[in-house]
Amino acid sequence: MTRHTATVTIQATRESGTAVFSYTVTTVAALEPEQALALLAALQPRLTGAAVLDARGTLLAGDAGLDDTALAVRSGTHTVLAAAGAGTLRGLLELDLEAVLAALDGRA
């Protein structure tokens, strides 16, 4: 019932010639590298190692010794690497890495 009343009110306002608009600003605070790794660990229980690097490849948090089998996702500002144990679904790990990278960059 409330939705109907609101719709009728908006329509009446439009018909009167009054401009109707909604302006919403959403800001997302970027995660710190340690927070990003904690999020990844929560999403991937079989995680065996992970790291966050800056754009130049400098280690910001995590494991320095990940090998070539680690998956990596990159943005213009960060790289997130992860290695996981047997039974891990690679596609799900990739999606989780993308989500963590977005949160790290403040795009989540």
Secondary structure as GFF3:
##gff-version 3
##sequence-region A 1 108
A	DSSP	alpha_helix	2	15	.	.	.	ID=ss1
A	DSSP	alpha_helix	33	43	.	.	.	ID=ss2
A	DSSP	beta_strand	47	54	.	.	.	ID=ss3
A	DSSP	beta_strand	59	62	.	.	.	ID=ss4
A	DSSP	beta_strand	71	74	.	.	.	ID=ss5
A	DSSP	beta_strand	78	84	.	.	.	ID=ss6
A	DSSP	alpha_helix	90	104	.	.	.	ID=ss7
###
